[in-house]
Amino acid sequence: MDVVRLVEEVKQKCAGVQLQNEDVYMATTFHDFIQMFVRKLRGEDQEEELVVDYVSLTATREVNNMMVNMPYQCFIDGKFEDAENGKSYDTINPTDGSVSPSIYPSVRPSIRSSIRFIQPFPLQVICKVSYASVADVDRAVAAAKEAFDSGPWGRMNPRDRGSLLYKLADLMEEHQEELATIESIDSGAVYTLALKTHGKTIPINQARPNRNLTFTKKEPLGVCAIVIPWNYPLMMLAWKSAACLAAGNTLVLKPAQVTPLTALKFAELSVKAGIPKGVINILPGSGGMVGQRLADHPDIRKLGFTGSTPIGKQIMKSCALSNLKKVSLELGGKSPLIIFSDCDMDKAVRMGMSSVFFNKGENCIAAGRLFVEESIHDEYISRVVEEIKKMKIGDPLDRSTDHGPQNHKAHLDKLLEYCETGVKEGATLLYGGKQVDRPGFFMEPTVFTDVEDHMFIAKEESFGPVMVVSKFKDGDVDGVLQRANDTEYGLASGVFTRDISKAMYVSERLEAGTVFVNTYNKTDVASPFGGFKQSGFGKDLACHSIEEDAGNDRLVDHPEELAADIEGPQPPQENAAMGSEPSPNSDILGLRGTLQPTLLLASLLQDLDAGLFVPSVSGQLEVPLCDLSDVFLRLRLRRLLLF
């Protein structure tokens, strides 16, 4: 009580000092509390003020009815700074294909966040972005390693980490319109679209003299690198970084070279949320330089990559040769969608179009090939083309736009070449296949029919608004399954049918990480996401993502004395029914060293399967070692003692 009074007196005399509950209740001694309080009183615990040299997209008019300010420099060790070599590159707006003209300095240089205004220009423009070098990668990794080894992040308990991450999430929600606007401008995405870790106990043989208590403890990996794609820049950043940071790792992230702006805005918000310096580092630049150095760097313990299969293979090789770092890969796909004649036609048309044209087809799980049952094929195609003609192609910031521009010119050129190949091989180009006659990188939604299994467009992913349709014979379920699985990819798949038995039969046999039934593109953060075969390995989302990023299972093996202290008195080792020899599983209440009551029950069931509980002649279960009431009594005592 004396200490409590002292604390209250200190708080009253210095009311201007802001204290958190943790400042008072987590101080181990009064001396520690006073030391912390004096530092706060002197202002020594205050973070440095973040200086951001923004680029503004207002020019002579507001963009999307708001002021949009974007950082454009590398973010290393809590600061925005130019690349070490001073290089930068132009970002291109896919809506009109423009690059930035000269950027004039701010007329208000005295403000801490200086803003550079872009010269008025008839076309919507973006900016120049720092072009990170190998030296920048090394500095970012060193900062992340220092933050993990010596900074507050490495010593922070999960609750405090979670508090900071929730604050960051709140800030992202607060700035969601600005982030969505930047995403639309940078990637061409339609604006309306752009809008617990634990260890386990291990069953071990408890036959004497082996009396150990064994369990695992999940620990963070250390410095993790993430390389994200250009199709969903902000969403992929959130998917990958949330689990990485929640697990206690520090992060070096490379956004796609053509879409770096939302990642840099995220870095700014992370500072406002109070994330310690060095925990998050953002490096815009080329994959061949920055990405390759991340894969080769000896201080990085895990690399997560989303992109093409050939690049994923190269990354995996580099990670193995450097320091055998852990890798998670989400790679290419050629996802099959099977549409049976007993489907809900309206829904199959609507969802089938979404499966292909969602986000201009720049979608990793897009249906790369549709198989339509012969009896409904012509009607289905006719209705799809009719709906395509109603789609509005235009500015992604326009709320009524259905179809925005492709992400960049090289990708548009690749799609046009893809369509030319389909025509040359004999597929029927029923609709589209050309660039839209307007400024920007717009491509017409495209439909191919009469696609045969050997054709290039039947095997290779377009990653664009190209619907590839093949028909299959009525009732040939196994045949269409064989054709659907005849691919090296296995990211996603789908089936449309009113027959639940058929749906289950097909979904169990499709070789893909995700199977959609009578829907498509409906991913959820509570469900794991990842692929099979050459679509990669490792899971995003749900608790599985934490498992990926908290991959160090520290094995703790306690000797007999400590195990006995934890487990308490043991049951008798002799029983008339079993004789005087101890059973290999005789330590029921130790139950292989587990501490959790629920796991104790599970272990009892495992012992039942193993024959520890022997059925009597009358068919009743007999417990040869002790009475079940004794087991549950000890379970109850253990719950009181340990939880």
C-alpha positions in Angstrom: 0.0 0.0 0.0 2.9 2.4 0.7 4.2 1.9 -2.9 0.7 2.5 -4.3 0.5 5.8 -2.3 3.9 6.9 -3.6 2.9 6.1 -7.2 -0.3 8.1 -6.8 1.6 11.1 -5.3 4.0 11.1 -8.2 1.2 11.1 -10.7 -0.6 13.9 -8.9 2.5 16.2 -8.7 3.3 15.6 -12.4 -0.1 15.5 -14.0 1.3 16.5 -17.4 3.1 13.2 -17.9 1.0 10.6 -19.8 1.3 7.2 -18.3 -0.1 3.9 -19.6 -1.3 1.1 -17.4 1.8 -0.9 -18.4 4.1 1.8 -17.2 2.8 1.4 -13.7 1.9 -2.2 -13.4 4.7 -3.8 -15.4 7.5 -2.0 -13.5 9.1 -4.8 -11.5 10.3 -2.4 -8.7 9.5 1.1 -7.5 13.0 2.1 -8.6 12.2 1.0 -12.2 9.0 3.0 -12.1 10.9 6.2 -11.0 13.5 5.7 -13.6 10.9 5.4 -16.3 9.0 8.4 -15.0 12.0 10.6 -15.0 12.8 9.7 -18.6 9.2 10.5 -19.6 9.4 13.8 -17.6 12.6 14.7 -19.6 11.0 13.7 -22.8 13.7 11.1 -23.4 11.2 8.4 -24.4 9.6 10.4 -27.2 10.1 9.1 -30.7 11.8 11.3 -33.3 9.4 13.3 -35.4 8.9 11.6 -38.8 9.8 13.8 -41.7 8.0 12.9 -44.9 8.7 14.5 -48.3 5.3 13.9 -49.9 4.2 14.0 -53.5 0.8 15.5 -53.9 -1.6 14.5 -56.7 -3.8 17.6 -56.5 -2.3 19.8 -59.2 -5.1 22.1 -60.3 -7.9 19.8 -59.0 -8.4 17.3 -56.3 -8.1 13.6 -57.1 -11.2 11.6 -56.2 -12.4 14.6 -54.2 -9.5 14.5 -51.7 -5.9 15.6 -51.2 -3.7 12.6 -51.8 -0.2 12.8 -50.3 2.2 10.0 -51.0 5.7 9.2 -49.7 8.0 8.2 -52.6 11.4 7.4 -50.8 12.8 4.2 -49.4 11.7 3.6 -45.8 14.6 2.3 -43.7 15.0 2.2 -39.9 12.0 4.4 -39.3 13.0 7.1 -41.8 12.1 8.0 -45.4 15.3 8.6 -47.4 16.5 8.5 -51.0 18.2 5.4 -52.3 21.9 5.4 -51.5 22.9 5.8 -55.2 20.4 8.6 -55.6 18.5 6.8 -58.4 14.8 7.0 -59.0 12.3 5.8 -61.6 9.0 6.9 -63.1 5.8 5.4 -62.0 3.2 5.1 -64.8 -0.5 5.6 -64.5 -2.2 2.7 -66.3 -5.4 4.8 -66.8 -3.7 7.1 -69.3 -0.2 5.7 -69.7 1.4 8.9 -68.5 4.5 9.5 -66.4 5.3 12.4 -64.2 6.6 15.7 -65.5 8.9 17.9 -63.5 8.0 18.1 -59.9 8.2 21.5 -58.3 9.2 22.0 -54.6 6.7 22.9 -52.0 5.7 26.5 -51.5 5.6 25.8 -47.7 9.1 24.3 -46.9 8.7 25.1 -43.2 6.2 22.4 -42.4 7.6 19.1 -41.1 5.9 17.1 -43.9 7.0 19.0 -47.0 4.8 18.5 -50.0 5.8 18.7 -53.7 3.1 19.7 -56.1 3.0 18.3 -59.6 2.9 20.7 -62.4 -0.6 21.1 -63.9 -0.9 18.7 -66.7 -3.7 17.5 -68.9 -3.1 13.9 -68.0 -3.4 12.4 -64.6 0.2 11.6 -63.4 2.0 10.0 -60.5 5.6 10.6 -59.5 9.2 9.4 -59.3 10.1 6.7 -56.7 13.4 5.9 -55.1 15.2 3.0 -56.9 16.7 0.9 -54.0 20.1 -0.7 -54.5 21.8 -3.7 -52.9 23.4 -1.3 -50.3 19.9 -0.2 -49.3 18.9 -3.8 -48.9 21.8 -4.4 -46.6 21.0 -1.3 -44.5 17.4 -2.3 -44.2 18.2 -5.9 -43.2 20.7 -4.6 -40.6 18.1 -2.2 -39.2 15.5 -5.1 -39.0 18.1 -7.4 -37.3 19.0 -4.7 -34.8 15.3 -4.1 -34.1 14.7 -7.8 -33.5 17.9 -8.5 -31.5 18.1 -5.4 -29.4 15.0 -3.2 -29.9 11.8 -3.1 -27.9 10.0 -5.2 -30.5 12.0 -8.3 -29.6 11.3 -7.9 -25.9 7.7 -6.9 -26.3 5.0 -9.3 -25.1 2.4 -10.4 -27.6 -0.4 -8.4 -26.0 1.6 -5.1 -26.5 2.5 -6.1 -30.0 -1.1 -6.8 -30.7 -2.1 -3.4 -29.3 0.3 -1.6 -31.8 -0.9 -3.7 -34.7 -4.6 -3.0 -33.9 -3.7 0.7 -33.8 -2.1 0.4 -37.2 -5.2 -1.4 -38.5 -7.3 1.5 -37.1 -5.1 4.0 -38.9 -5.4 2.1 -42.2 -9.2 2.1 -41.8 -9.2 5.8 -41.0 -7.2 6.4 -44.3 -9.0 3.8 -46.4 -10.3 6.2 -49.0 -6.8 7.7 -49.5 -5.3 4.2 -49.7 -7.9 3.0 -52.1 -7.4 6.1 -54.3 -3.6 5.5 -54.4 -4.3 1.9 -55.2 -6.6 2.8 -58.1 -4.1 5.3 -59.5 -1.1 3.1 -59.1 -2.5 -0.3 -60.2 -5.6 0.4 -62.2 -7.9 -1.4 -59.7 -11.4 -0.2 -59.7 -11.9 2.1 -56.7 -14.7 0.1 -55.2 -12.5 -3.0 -55.2 -9.5 -1.2 -53.9 -11.7 0.0 -51.1 -3.2 -16.5 -31.2 0.2 -18.3 -31.1 0.8 -21.3 -28.8 3.0 -24.3 -28.3 2.1 -27.9 -28.0 2.8 -30.8 -25.7 4.4 -33.9 -27.2 3.3 -37.4 -26.4 6.4 -39.3 -25.2 6.8 -42.8 -23.9 6.4 -42.7 -20.1 7.8 -46.2 -19.4 10.2 -46.0 -16.5 12.9 -44.7 -16.2 11.9 -42.2 -18.9 10.0 -39.6 -16.9 10.3 -36.3 -18.8 8.0 -33.5 -19.5 8.3 -32.4 -23.1 6.6 -29.4 -24.9 7.3 -26.9 -27.6 7.3 -23.2 -27.6 6.6 -21.2 -30.7 9.2 -18.5 -31.3 9.6 -15.8 -34.1 12.1 -16.5 -36.9 13.8 -13.1 -36.9 14.2 -10.9 -40.0 11.7 -11.8 -42.7 11.5 -10.6 -46.2 8.3 -10.3 -48.2 8.1 -9.7 -52.0 4.6 -8.8 -53.1 3.0 -8.6 -56.5 1.4 -5.8 -58.5 -2.1 -7.0 -58.9 -3.3 -6.5 -55.2 -0.5 -4.3 -53.7 -2.2 -3.3 -50.4 -4.1 -6.5 -49.9 -1.0 -8.7 -50.4 1.0 -6.4 -48.1 -1.7 -6.9 -45.4 -2.0 -10.6 -45.9 1.8 -11.2 -45.7 2.9 -8.6 -43.1 0.2 -9.0 -40.5 1.1 -12.6 -39.6 4.8 -11.8 -39.8 4.6 -8.9 -37.4 2.1 -10.6 -35.1 4.5 -13.5 -34.7 7.2 -11.1 -33.4 9.4 -10.9 -36.5 10.8 -7.8 -38.2 10.2 -7.1 -41.8 11.9 -6.0 -45.0 9.2 -5.7 -47.7 9.7 -5.1 -51.5 6.6 -3.9 -53.3 6.3 -4.6 -57.0 8.3 -2.1 -59.0 5.2 -0.8 -60.8 3.0 -0.4 -57.7 5.1 0.9 -54.7 2.9 3.7 -53.5 0.5 2.1 -51.0 3.3 0.2 -49.4 5.1 3.5 -48.7 1.9 5.1 -47.3 1.6 2.0 -45.1 5.1 2.7 -43.8 4.1 6.3 -42.8 1.0 5.0 -41.0 3.2 2.4 -39.1 5.2 5.2 -37.6 2.0 7.0 -36.5 0.9 3.8 -34.9 4.0 3.6 -32.8 5.7 0.6 -34.4 9.4 0.9 -33.3 11.9 1.9 -35.9 13.6 -0.9 -37.8 10.6 -3.2 -37.4 9.2 -2.3 -40.9 11.3 -1.4 -43.9 10.0 -0.8 -47.4 12.3 -1.0 -50.5 10.9 0.0 -53.9 13.0 -1.2 -56.8 13.6 -4.0 -59.2 13.1 -7.7 -58.5 16.4 -8.6 -60.1 18.3 -6.4 -57.7 16.4 -5.9 -54.5 14.5 -9.2 -54.6 17.5 -11.2 -55.5 19.6 -9.7 -52.7 16.8 -10.4 -50.2 16.9 -14.1 -51.3 20.7 -14.2 -51.0 21.0 -12.3 -47.7 22.4 -14.4 -44.9 20.6 -12.5 -42.1 17.1 -13.1 -43.5 15.4 -16.2 -42.0 12.3 -16.4 -44.1 11.2 -15.1 -47.5 7.6 -15.0 -48.6 7.0 -14.4 -52.3 3.9 -14.0 -54.5 4.5 -14.0 -58.2 5.2 -16.2 -61.2 6.3 -19.8 -60.9 9.7 -19.4 -62.8 10.7 -16.5 -60.4 9.5 -18.6 -57.4 11.8 -21.4 -58.5 14.7 -19.0 -58.7 14.0 -17.6 -55.3 13.7 -21.1 -53.7 17.1 -22.0 -55.2 18.7 -18.8 -54.0 17.3 -19.2 -50.5 18.6 -22.7 -50.3 22.1 -21.8 -51.5 22.4 -18.8 -49.2 21.5 -19.9 -45.7 18.7 -22.4 -46.2 16.1 -19.8 -45.3 12.5 -20.8 -44.9 10.3 -20.0 -48.0 6.6 -19.7 -48.6 5.5 -19.3 -52.2 2.2 -18.4 -53.9 2.8 -18.8 -57.6 1.0 -19.1 -60.9 -2.3 -20.9 -61.5 -4.6 -22.2 -64.2 -7.7 -22.7 -62.1 -10.4 -24.8 -63.7 -14.1 -24.0 -63.3 -16.6 -26.8 -64.1 -20.1 -25.8 -64.9 -22.7 -28.7 -65.1 -26.0 -28.5 -66.9 -28.0 -28.7 -63.6 -26.5 -25.4 -62.3 -28.3 -22.2 -61.5 -27.7 -20.6 -64.9 -28.1 -17.0 -63.7 -25.6 -17.6 -60.9 -23.2 -19.5 -63.1 -23.1 -16.7 -65.6 -22.6 -14.0 -63.1 -20.0 -15.9 -61.0 -18.3 -17.3 -64.1 -17.8 -13.8 -65.4 -16.5 -12.7 -62.0 -14.1 -15.7 -61.9 -12.4 -14.4 -65.1 -12.9 -10.6 -65.3 -12.6 -9.7 -61.6 -9.9 -7.0 -61.2 -9.4 -7.1 -65.0 -8.4 -10.7 -64.8 -5.3 -9.8 -62.8 -6.2 -12.3 -60.1 -4.1 -15.2 -58.9 -7.2 -17.5 -58.5 -8.9 -16.4 -61.7 -10.6 -19.2 -63.6 -8.1 -19.8 -66.3 -10.3 -22.4 -68.0 -14.0 -23.0 -68.0 -15.4 -26.5 -68.7 -19.1 -26.2 -69.7 -21.4 -29.2 -70.1 -22.3 -29.6 -73.8 -26.1 -29.3 -73.4 -25.9 -25.8 -72.0 -22.7 -24.6 -73.6 -24.2 -22.5 -76.4 -26.7 -20.8 -74.1 -24.1 -20.1 -71.4 -21.7 -18.5 -73.9 -24.5 -16.4 -75.5 -25.5 -15.0 -72.1 -21.9 -14.3 -71.1 -21.3 -12.3 -74.3 -24.5 -10.4 -73.7 -23.4 -9.4 -70.2 -19.9 -8.4 -71.4 -21.4 -5.9 -73.8 -23.0 -4.2 -70.8 -19.7 -3.7 -68.9 -18.4 -0.2 -68.6 -14.7 0.2 -69.4 -13.1 3.4 -68.0 -11.5 5.4 -65.2 -11.1 3.2 -62.2 -11.9 6.1 -59.9 -15.3 6.4 -61.5 -17.7 4.5 -59.2 -19.7 3.1 -62.1 -16.7 1.6 -63.9 -16.7 -2.2 -64.2 -13.4 -2.8 -66.0 -10.3 -0.7 -65.5 -6.9 -0.7 -67.3 -4.3 -3.4 -67.2 -1.5 -2.7 -64.7 1.2 -1.8 -67.1 2.1 -1.7 -70.8 4.3 -4.8 -70.9 1.5 -6.9 -69.4 -1.0 -5.5 -71.9 1.4 -6.4 -74.8 1.7 -9.9 -73.4 -2.1 -10.3 -73.3 -2.5 -9.2 -76.9 0.2 -11.8 -77.9 -1.6 -14.4 -75.8 -4.8 -13.8 -77.8 -2.9 -13.9 -81.1 -1.5 -17.3 -80.2 -5.0 -18.6 -79.4 -6.3 -17.6 -82.8 -3.3 -19.1 -84.6 -3.8 -22.4 -82.9 -7.5 -22.6 -84.0 -9.5 -21.5 -81.0 -12.5 -19.3 -81.8 -12.2 -15.7 -80.7 -15.8 -14.9 -80.0 -15.4 -11.5 -78.4 -12.7 -9.0 -77.7 -9.0 -9.8 -78.0 -7.9 -6.2 -78.7 -6.8 -3.1 -77.0 -9.5 -0.5 -76.3 -9.2 2.5 -78.5 -8.5 5.1 -75.8 -5.5 6.4 -73.8 -4.2 4.0 -71.2 -3.6 0.2 -71.0 -7.2 -1.0 -71.5 -8.0 -4.4 -73.0 -11.4 -5.6 -74.1 -12.9 -8.5 -72.1 -12.2 -11.5 -74.3 -13.9 -14.9 -74.8 -12.4 -17.9 -76.6 -14.4 -21.0 -77.3 -13.6 -24.4 -79.0 -10.4 -24.5 -77.0 -8.7 -27.9 -77.2 -6.6 -29.4 -74.4 -3.3 -29.2 -76.3 -3.5 -25.5 -77.1 -1.3 -22.9 -75.4 -4.2 -20.9 -74.0 -5.6 -24.1 -72.5 -2.4 -24.7 -70.5 -0.9 -21.3 -69.8 -2.2 -18.6 -67.5 -3.1 -15.3 -69.2 -3.5 -13.2 -65.9 -5.9 -11.0 -67.8 -9.5 -10.6 -68.9 -9.5 -13.7 -71.1 -12.2 -16.4 -70.8 -11.0 -19.7 -72.1 -14.0 -22.1 -72.6 -14.1 -25.8 -73.5 -17.1 -28.1 -73.6 -17.4 -31.6 -72.2 -19.8 -34.4 -72.9 -23.0 -34.6 -70.9 -22.6 -36.8 -67.8 -18.8 -37.3 -68.2 -17.9 -36.3 -64.7 -14.7 -38.3 -64.4 -13.6 -37.2 -67.9 -13.9 -33.5 -67.1 -12.1 -34.1 -63.8 -9.2 -35.7 -65.6 -9.0 -32.7 -68.0 -9.3 -30.2 -65.2 -6.5 -31.8 -63.2 -4.2 -32.1 -66.3 -2.2 -29.0 -65.3 1.0 -28.3 -63.3 -0.9 -25.7 -61.3 -3.2 -26.2 -58.3 -4.1 -22.8 -56.7 -7.9 -22.8 -57.0 -10.9 -24.4 -58.8 -14.6 -24.3 -58.8 -17.8 -26.3 -59.6 -21.4 -25.2 -60.3 -24.2 -27.8 -59.8 -27.4 -28.1 -57.8 -26.5 -31.8 -57.0 -24.7 -31.7 -53.6 -23.4 -35.3 -54.1 -21.9 -34.3 -57.4 -20.4 -31.2 -55.9 -18.8 -33.1 -53.1 -17.5 -35.8 -55.5 -15.9 -33.2 -57.8 -14.5 -31.0 -55.0 -12.8 -34.0 -53.3 -11.1 -34.9 -56.6 -10.0 -31.4 -57.9 -6.3 -31.0 -57.2 -6.3 -27.4 -55.9 -5.7 -25.6 -52.6 -9.2 -24.0 -52.8 -12.4 -25.3 -54.3 -15.3 -23.0 -54.7 -18.8 -24.6 -54.9 -21.5 -22.5 -56.6 -19.5 -19.3 -55.9 -16.1 -17.9 -56.8 -13.5 -15.4 -55.4 -15.0 -15.7 -51.9 -11.9 -15.9 -49.9 -12.0 -15.2 -46.1 -9.3 -14.1 -43.7 -10.4 -16.9 -41.3 -9.7 -19.6 -44.0 -6.2 -20.6 -45.0 -5.1 -19.8 -48.6 -2.4 -21.6 -50.6 -1.8 -23.8 -53.6 -0.7 -27.3 -54.7 1.9 -28.5 -57.2 3.7 -25.6 -59.0 1.3 -23.1 -57.5 3.5 -23.1 -54.5 3.4 -24.1 -50.8 2.8 -22.4 -47.5 -0.4 -20.8 -46.3 -1.6 -17.3 -45.9 -4.5 -16.1 -43.7 -6.1 -17.8 -40.6 -3.9 -19.4 -37.9 -1.9 -21.2 -40.6 -0.2 -17.9 -41.5 1.1 -17.5 -38.0 2.4 -21.1 -38.1 4.4 -20.0 -41.2 5.9 -17.0 -39.5 6.5 -18.4 -36.0 8.2 -21.5 -37.2 10.8 -22.0 -34.5 9.6 -24.9 -32.3 11.8 -24.8 -29.3 11.8 -28.2 -27.7 11.8 -28.1 -23.9 12.6 -31.5 -22.2 12.4 -31.4 -18.4 14.1 -34.0 -16.3 12.3 -36.4 -13.9 12.4 -34.1 -10.9 10.7 -31.1 -12.6 8.2 -33.4 -14.4 7.3 -34.9 -11.0 6.8 -31.5 -9.5 4.5 -30.4 -12.2 2.5 -33.6 -12.5 2.1 -34.2 -8.8 1.5 -37.7 -7.3 1.4 -40.6 -9.7 -1.2 -43.4 -9.7 -0.3 -46.9 -8.4 2.0 -48.9 -10.7 0.4 -52.2 -9.9 -3.1 -53.5 -10.6 -4.5 -57.0 -10.1 -6.1 -57.0 -13.5 -2.7 -56.3 -15.3 -0.2 -57.9 -12.9 2.7 -56.3 -11.2 4.7 -55.3 -14.4 4.2 -51.6 -15.3 2.6 -50.9 -18.6 4.5 -48.8 -21.2 1.6 -46.4 -20.8 1.1 -46.9 -17.1 1.5 -43.2 -16.3 -2.1 -42.2 -17.1 -2.1 -39.0 -15.2 1.3 -37.9 -16.5 -0.2 -38.6 -19.9 3.0 -38.1 -21.7 3.9 -34.9 -20.1 1.0 -32.8 -21.3 -0.3 -29.9 -19.2 -3.6 -29.0 -20.8 -6.7 -30.8 -19.4 -8.3 -30.9 -22.8 -5.3 -32.7 -24.2 -5.4 -35.1 -21.3 -8.8 -36.2 -22.4 -7.6 -36.5 -25.9 -4.7 -38.7 -24.7 -7.2 -40.9 -22.9 -9.0 -41.5 -26.1 -5.7 -42.2 -27.9 -5.0 -44.8 -25.2 -8.4 -46.3 -25.9 -7.4 -46.8 -29.5 -4.1 -48.2 -28.5 -5.7 -50.8 -26.3 -4.8 -49.4 -23.0 -8.5 -49.7 -22.0 -9.3 -53.4 -22.3 -13.0 -54.4 -23.0 -14.4 -56.9 -20.6 -16.4 -60.0 -21.6 -19.6 -58.1 -20.9 -18.5 -55.4 -23.4 -18.0 -52.7 -20.7 -14.8 -50.8 -20.7 -12.5 -51.5 -17.8 -9.7 -49.3 -16.6 -6.8 -51.5 -15.7 -4.7 -48.8 -14.0 -7.0 -46.6 -12.0 -10.6 -45.5 -11.7 -11.9 -42.9 -14.2 -13.3 -40.8 -11.3 -9.7 -40.5 -10.0 -8.6 -39.4 -13.4 -11.2 -36.6 -13.6 -10.5 -35.6 -10.0 -6.9 -35.1 -10.9 -7.8 -33.3 -14.1 -9.9 -30.9 -12.0 -7.1 -30.3 -9.5 -4.7 -29.8 -12.3 -6.9 -27.2 -13.9 -7.0 -25.3 -10.5 -3.3 -25.5 -10.1 -2.1 -24.7 -13.6 -4.7 -22.4 -15.2 
